[in-house]
Amino acid sequence: MSKNEIVWGILGAAKINDKVVMPMHSAPKCRVKGIASRSPDKAREAAAKYGLSVAYDSYEALLADPEIDAVYIPLPNHIHVEWTIKSVEAGKHVLCEKPIGLDTQQVDRLIAARDKNGRHIQEAFMVRTHPQWLTVRSLIDEGAIGDLRAVTGGFTYNNTNPHDIRNQSELGGGGLLDIGCYPITTSRFITRREPRRVVALMERDPQFEVDRLGSVLMDFDGVQASFFYSTQIHPFQRMQFHGTKGRIEVEIPFNAPADRPTRLLISETTSAGVGTDRWLEVPVCDQYGIAAATFAEAILSGSPQAIPLEDARANMRVIDAVFRSARSGAWEIIPVN
């Protein structure tokens, strides 16, 4: 590709755009041209809010614009696959919010669409390109905490709004797909392994019929990773990595702030056998802007994507197994292929 920038279009006027659009617009080699909505009024309001030049009165109108190179999709979970496929068939690259599909079979459809149309598709797990997570991975690879043996974590918030799409089962709502997927992808990222089996407990809301509380144990053959998630308890998030010589704690692992540094707590054992704690600050950055810039660079240069669809498929295999275990009450093996 001879271009030196990627021109973006936003497919949907979702609330998360408040975090994404401006960092994307100012990211290296990126420019956001416009936003589409099924409501022309919402599209115009959003375009004015973000200072974009074009408000498209339909998703189809945005996809028909030949200047748009890539689309960001923040639509409800149950239509991610539909509009990702329509986008690549229109010749656009796609950065789609997580979960990019509702199960492994849906991700297989996306892989087929990618291969057929020759366009990049990536799941928008912005944590995977945040410098704090790259730092954690490097520290563990370098042996800063000895041999990694256990991972623990949690991610929660409290939302009982019946109108919120995360509480609507028919729209792909529920805690595992919304936030439980984060400890899964980061555990896989840090260990550089795939879990071979999982066991899980899950509680569903009797009114919304979505999972509101879950506990998961993943067996990485030598590393045990456990986490809990909930959509109806006090907000909390933390990830910890425990090794034979120390521990790393990620203070704000998932909703990393864009206005102040993030911090890692590193607990180590000195040569004298004394334990010491130190905080490592990671400089201020915007994880949404970094994710957009990294994706744009892969498109422009032909370099490997940070999160290829095969990785999204592997993550979804774990999610599928968690749901199966919650139903069976037993360990569930995760298929290798």
Buried (B, 14 or more C-beta within 10 A) or exposed (E): EEEEEBBBBBBBBBEEBEBBBBBBBBBEBBBBBBBBBEEBEBBBBBBEBBEBEBBBBBBEBBBEBEEBBBBBBBBBBBBBBEBBBBBBEBEBBBBBBBBBBBBBEBBBBBBEBBEEBEBBBBBBBBBBBBBBBBBBBEBBEEEBBBEBBBBBBBBBBEEEEEEBBBBBBEBBBBBBBBBBBBBBBBBBBBBEBBBBBBBBBBBBBEEBBBBBBBBBBBBBEEBBBBBBBBBBBEEBBBBBBBBEEBBBBBBBBBBBEBEEBBBBBBBBBEEEEEEEEEEBEBEEBBBBBBBBBBBBBBBBEEEEBBBBBEBBBBBBBBBBBBBBBBEEEEBBEBEEE
